[in-house]
């Protein structure tokens, strides 16, 4: 056992042995010592998990029984978990602590043997994945709405992760949703709150509650993957960096690893204290919400390296001095250079990217001679590929990159891999990016989001374009001639499951693409995402402005999908 802890199932065996020595049975403890309360309830119609769990406004979750219904529906959709361990933690946003307490009570009432909870109710999403795997838990409940704003009127979310540490696959989320439609009661304990701020174990109603250091397991895992000695030497020789934790969960992780362990000067991590409302900001590490960092990196005062992470620590933003690295390029560059880090010295088994992510990683995979998998949007689709050893590194255009070290995307991991590459190559980020484009060509890429569009209008737009897809091949449009057009469907190579309707694609003969889909994480109206990509092999043409390079694709998308007319918007809300 890596973590110096008894694995969960051994723990349960020890627990049973202890009870036997006392002449007790677990059921007698359950029935006798705790006051399990069965509460009558009625279904809520809106508990369908989206791209990443159930995300709603805080007041929706605050309705009586709303959280309990969803948690009970999760438990009712699982089998054989009696006596096992459940990991619980969240990104510290408003309502996090209350829901952690609810989960603990309900886990005890439903027969879990142990709950592992991060101190203060905190666990970043990748750290939760790390703890589930490292401590062999049955699964975990992660409380987060990721990069969405927090606070009493902000967003909240609940997600279930399975024993491999990754988001529950559709088979389970579908079962949870079905259960939410028929639920009539839930089980909980009549018990006051447990102290989440003191490390150590206590027992409630026959179940152990262990408050763990949220950083320690994760930090040890990072140290096993990267050349910390080389990164430490780089900082010691004057390398400068700014990491913006956006008042979200990564602050304590970044301080412990970057400043305390790797010797980056104090103050390298900014906005490092997690706050329930993220300081009133939107913890989304993109060029809009991390503008201060972006402006610094483009100025004369720029440090060597800039990075940020989101609400729950699974997304990353990478900016070198004078250069923003798109998430799609970052995936490709990290894949091409991963062998420079000790954890990936053996090479990659394969690369996986979500469909809307640019094809830059495909070119790296081709050169490495490994497979590149194209999955629907949603980290859960990478789980099978990683478990089966088909892919080592995965990434998404939505600022997510990760590897088989956990089963979630991992913001700080991406930052540390970049630092490892910089320490090994001893070149500025800009030079590394330019060399990469010179070798592989440049995939100009951008995403245009139309947020809070009327849901009916958004669906009408999608239906209209979907109906035209079959007639498009061969058509000449401002962006070029259409080669193929379809509604993306994915057939999982491991379990054969098929996921249809995953985004409309219009592919041009020169390799350019337009993709349109409706976000599965928005909490108000519909968010339309338009993804644009153009491949440019000629290094002499790698210096163009991204939006200018994609202008004819934008015009073509509007012509095909009637974006302006149907959304009533003249321009997107956010361009990344
Ligand atoms: C989640 C998913 C990602 C997905 C992203 C955006 O990320 O885990 O796989 O790419 O949402 O999804 P959509 O385009 O449907 O809004 P996160 O960081 O929000 O948990």
Boltz pocket constraint, residues with backbone or C-beta under 6 A from the ligand:
constraints:
  - pocket:
      binder: B
      contacts: [[A, 51], [A, 52], [A, 145], [A, 146], [A, 147], [A, 314], [A, 315], [A, 354], [A, 377], [A, 378], [A, 379], [A, 380], [A, 396], [A, 398], [A, 400], [A, 518], [A, 519], [A, 520], [A, 521], [A, 522], [A, 529]]
      max_distance: 6.0
